């Protein structure tokens, strides 16, 4: 993205990277989204060409763009948290709240083992994860709890209705965010969505493909309605 001439801003979210947590009442997707707005103001960053979010960051990106659509040119959701649907059966829909914790854990480990590129980066990934887990275990549990209860489908639908181009991407071997969740978000955004090859951490394993999707989202933003933003910074979360 930087090589393509983009200015990229990647904030370290509260409660991660040994940073202080948000107050209890703000530990929601809306609370994190509001924090992103304050971060941008403090950093002197105005309009954004693109807000991109992966996994939990997808939910935070959705909350921020929903709160400040006037500030954003486009939204890219990659394997995003935000749909309450876990699994679809012929006569039953199961929600993320019904998903057992052990199922999250087994897919998290399997995701890392599926990609040789991700395995090479495992020390770096664990260097972020382990300090968070050891230094703030309750914070990790609290984060997991509000992720399980995420329902941002209406927000995605509203963002698209306001004219902000929304791109929805998912990888075909993702066990953490199921296909049913991807389908619900892409339908809410009114787009076909893009399915790429890889596991949940495919962005790390294949950054070139992610870069291509970013450029495509930026092009969509410039071709959309004249809403003002479009020449600022992409902000991955």
Buried (B, 14 or more C-beta within 10 A) or exposed (E): BEEEEBEBBEBEBBBBEEEEBBEEEEBBBBBBBBBBBEBBEEEEBEBBBBBBBBBBBBBBBBBBBBBBBEBBBBBBBBBBBBBBBBBEEEEEEBBBEEBEEEEBEEBBEBBBEBBEEBEEBEEEBEEEBEEBEEEBEEBBEBBEEBBBEBBBBEBBBBBBEBEBBBBBBBBEBBBBBBBBBBBBBBBBBEBEBBBBEBBBBBBBBBEEBBBEBBBBBBEBBEEBEEBEBBEBBBBBB
